[in-house]
Amino acid sequence: MRYVNFTEEPETNKDEFYMREALKEAHIALKLGEVPIGAVIVCKDRIIARGHNLTERLNDVTAHAEMQAFTAAANFLGGKYLKDCTLYVTIEPCIMCAGASFWTQISHIVFGAHDPKRGYSRVEQALTHPRTEIKSGILEADCGQLMKDFFQQKRIKS
């Protein structure tokens, strides 16, 4: 796995554009009362799948944004492998989603903000496919703030 921190590379408008699309999905999740995480999958400069958290609505702990997007992308492509595709997701994938990404053989994962409590990178073992390139920090402040605001509101309501 090649891990690249976005702050070390020149800024790319393409990554920011697609991350803004993932943020739109996160805002849909927020309106539904879900944890505001959104994802899009891009293949050949085209969004082929979108997803946002649906765990509450579907009463399904596996209904994460990434999982929704993986399923939609596989259906779009007509196959389970997502080679030559990029997953853009607002928050670092959890262990389950990183494991699922392994099986899809997705080429790239780009995420906004790290998740120090539940993100896959806290596990010392590599969970993504060895050929998957990872990039982080794309619109990190926007992605992270959305999560912070959501959980702060949850604490106020409790």
C-alpha positions as CSV (number, residue, x, y, z in Angstrom):
1,M,0.0,0.0,0.0
2,R,1.3,3.4,-0.9
3,Y,0.2,6.1,1.5
4,V,0.3,9.7,0.5
5,N,-0.6,12.7,2.6
6,F,-2.2,15.3,0.4
7,T,-0.4,18.2,2.1
8,E,2.8,16.8,0.7
9,E,1.6,16.9,-2.9
10,P,0.5,19.7,-5.1
11,E,-3.2,20.6,-4.8
12,T,-5.4,19.0,-7.4
13,N,-8.8,20.4,-8.3
14,K,-10.0,17.0,-9.4
15,D,-9.6,15.5,-6.0
16,E,-11.3,18.5,-4.4
17,F,-14.2,18.4,-6.9
18,Y,-14.9,14.8,-6.2
19,M,-14.6,15.3,-2.4
20,R,-17.2,18.0,-2.6
21,E,-19.4,15.5,-4.3
22,A,-18.8,13.1,-1.4
23,L,-19.6,16.0,1.0
24,K,-22.9,16.4,-0.7
25,E,-23.7,12.8,0.1
26,A,-22.6,13.4,3.7
27,H,-25.1,16.3,4.0
28,I,-27.8,14.0,2.7
29,A,-26.9,11.6,5.5
30,L,-27.0,14.5,8.0
31,K,-30.5,15.4,6.9
32,L,-31.6,11.8,7.5
33,G,-30.2,11.9,11.0
34,E,-27.3,9.6,10.0
35,V,-23.7,10.0,10.8
36,P,-22.7,12.4,8.1
37,I,-20.3,10.4,5.9
38,G,-20.5,10.4,2.2
39,A,-18.7,8.6,-0.6
40,V,-18.5,8.6,-4.4
41,I,-16.7,6.2,-6.7
42,V,-15.1,7.6,-9.9
43,C,-14.0,5.6,-12.9
44,K,-12.5,7.3,-16.0
45,D,-13.3,10.8,-14.6
46,R,-17.0,9.9,-14.2
47,I,-18.9,9.4,-11.0
48,I,-20.3,5.9,-11.3
49,A,-21.6,5.5,-7.7
50,R,-22.7,7.5,-4.7
51,G,-23.3,6.5,-1.1
52,H,-24.0,7.9,2.3
53,N,-24.5,6.3,5.7
54,L,-27.9,4.5,6.0
55,T,-27.3,2.5,9.2
56,E,-30.2,4.0,11.1
57,R,-32.7,4.1,8.2
58,L,-32.0,0.5,7.2
59,N,-31.3,-0.7,10.7
60,D,-28.1,-2.3,9.3
61,V,-24.7,-1.8,10.9
62,T,-23.0,-2.5,7.6
63,A,-24.8,0.2,5.6
64,H,-21.9,2.6,5.6
65,A,-21.4,5.1,2.9
66,E,-18.5,3.2,1.4
67,M,-20.4,-0.1,1.3
68,Q,-23.4,1.6,-0.4
69,A,-21.0,3.0,-3.0
70,F,-19.1,-0.3,-3.5
71,T,-22.4,-2.1,-4.2
72,A,-23.6,0.7,-6.6
73,A,-20.3,0.7,-8.5
74,A,-20.2,-3.1,-8.8
75,N,-23.8,-3.0,-10.2
76,F,-22.9,-0.2,-12.6
77,L,-19.8,-2.0,-13.9
78,G,-21.4,-5.4,-13.9
79,G,-18.6,-7.0,-11.8
80,K,-17.3,-7.1,-8.3
81,Y,-13.8,-5.7,-9.0
82,L,-13.3,-1.9,-9.0
83,K,-9.9,-1.7,-10.6
84,D,-9.2,1.6,-12.2
85,C,-11.7,3.3,-9.8
86,T,-11.2,5.8,-7.0
87,L,-13.2,5.9,-3.8
88,Y,-13.7,9.4,-2.4
89,V,-14.9,9.4,1.2
90,T,-15.3,12.2,3.7
91,I,-13.9,10.3,6.6
92,E,-11.2,7.6,6.9
93,P,-12.8,4.2,6.3
94,C,-13.4,1.9,9.2
95,I,-11.9,-1.5,9.5
96,M,-15.0,-3.1,7.8
97,C,-15.0,-0.8,4.9
98,A,-11.2,-1.0,4.4
99,G,-11.6,-4.8,4.4
100,A,-14.3,-4.6,1.8
101,S,-12.1,-2.3,-0.3
102,F,-9.5,-5.0,-0.3
103,W,-11.9,-7.4,-1.9
104,T,-13.0,-4.9,-4.6
105,Q,-9.3,-4.3,-5.5
106,I,-10.1,-0.6,-5.9
107,S,-7.1,1.3,-7.2
108,H,-7.3,4.4,-5.1
109,I,-8.9,5.6,-1.8
110,V,-9.0,9.3,-1.2
111,F,-10.4,10.5,2.2
112,G,-10.9,13.8,3.8
113,A,-10.3,13.5,7.6
114,H,-8.7,10.8,9.7
115,D,-10.9,9.0,12.2
116,P,-8.5,8.3,15.2
117,K,-11.2,6.3,17.1
118,R,-12.6,4.0,14.4
119,G,-10.4,4.5,11.3
120,Y,-8.7,1.5,9.7
121,S,-5.2,3.1,10.0
122,R,-5.2,2.6,13.8
123,V,-4.8,-1.2,13.1
124,E,-1.1,-2.1,12.5
125,Q,-2.0,-4.7,9.8
126,A,-2.5,-3.6,6.2
127,L,-6.3,-3.9,5.5
128,T,-6.5,-2.5,2.0
129,H,-5.3,-4.2,-1.2
130,P,-1.5,-4.0,-1.6
131,R,-2.0,-2.1,-4.9
132,T,-4.4,0.4,-3.5
133,E,-3.0,3.9,-3.2
134,I,-4.3,6.0,-0.3
135,K,-4.4,9.8,-0.2
136,S,-5.7,11.8,2.8
137,G,-6.3,15.4,3.7
138,I,-8.6,16.4,0.8
139,L,-10.9,19.1,2.2
140,E,-9.9,17.8,5.6
141,A,-11.2,20.7,7.6
142,D,-14.7,20.6,6.0
143,C,-15.0,16.9,6.3
144,G,-13.8,16.8,9.9
145,Q,-16.0,19.8,11.0
146,L,-19.1,18.2,9.7
147,M,-18.5,15.2,12.0
148,K,-17.6,17.3,15.0
149,D,-20.7,19.4,14.6
150,F,-22.9,16.3,14.3
151,F,-21.6,14.6,17.4
152,Q,-21.6,17.9,19.4
153,Q,-25.3,18.3,18.5
154,K,-25.9,14.7,19.6
155,R,-24.3,15.4,23.0
156,I,-26.4,18.6,23.4
157,K,-29.7,16.6,22.7
158,S,-28.8,13.9,25.2
